Amino acid sequence: MTKPIVFSGIQPSGDFHLGNYLGAVKNWVARQDDKTNYFCIVDMHAITVPQDPVQLRIKTRELAAILLACGIDPDKSTLFIQSHVRAHAECCWLLNCITPLGWLHRMTQFKDKSNRQESVLTGLLDYPVLQAGDIMLYDANEVPVGEDQKQHIELTRDIGQSFNARYEEPFFTLPKVMLPETGARVMGLDNPTNKMSKSFSHIRGHLVKLLDEPKEILRSFKKAQTDSGNEIMFSDDPEKAGVNNLLDIYVAVTEKSKEEALADFANARGYGDLKVGVANAVIETLTPIRERYNELMSDPAELDRQMARGAEQARAVADPKVTHMKEIMGLVLPS
Ligand code: TYM
């Protein structure tokens, strides 16, 4: 039986945080054996907002090491850097020419991000079209992401459908979004009404970085915002959003059920014990990843070799797909 094809991506800008891990990467790693996997470091998405070139290069290599340290296995998954595969940029252009502008203006991420920029770049508006191309070049069936990406995957399906209807049915496979059961939306520790996000990494205590030392992780959790009560429970009540977020994080890292999680804190003497318990569970998960990361970073040539291998595998799929796209759109192929 053929395995389902999985594609997902992550930007190399900013710091990789617990939300990225629980919302996306933990899931990528868990299902590697059962799927054909493409995982992409989307550096061309990162430059849709201004980046320092030196930092971007550093962060891109760091992210490759982080993903390998989290357990992405290059023998089971194709891990590559987006800009190494030219078909992504080409596919984006071709899809731009069938995507109505109005669809892009409706994207909530564009609205959020553009409100925070002094000058909004064309690439930021076009971001979801590049993303749609990423996914459909590989005919991905499944896209494991956090909840914030749901709208972009729905748009991908709309773009794919529109292309198929206009040119050739079924040229593109329409992908399904795959959200994790818990951890699809990890909230900021400083303010549990905001999603944990690299955009707020300048606010102390907002996010937990994957590479934070244990004492830093403990400090962040100890300062996490909760409420004035003392009841440890899962709840949709906005008042209890802080406690709910802590419990969700605990369930996601320990893979326990909600009942087991509550039982673990049945004797807690208030939120202080909850915060320390969650911090310790997170530290236990992240410590081996951090250690493996340090080993990988000590051999940059090997990291570069792995990325080159991934790009070669990705090109073998993406290049013929984009050539086929051009052909059916009426472009003359070079002889
Ligand atoms: P990025 O780098 O912003 O996020 C990477 C992944 O992390 C998830 N995520 C979260 N999950 C739970 N809680 C949070 N607080 C949280 N913050 C981030 C995101 O949902 C994402 O899965 N646009 C994509 C990158 C991309 C992509 C693709 C994804 C480009 N091409 C093709 C899938 C398929 C993004 O948000 O990256």
Residues whose N, C-alpha, C, O or C-beta is under 5 A from the ligand:
A	BS01	TYM	F7 S8 G9 I10 Q11 G19 N20 G23 A24 V42 H45 Q131 D134 I135 V143 P144 V145 G146 E147 D148 Q149 G183 A184 R185 V186 M187 K195 M196
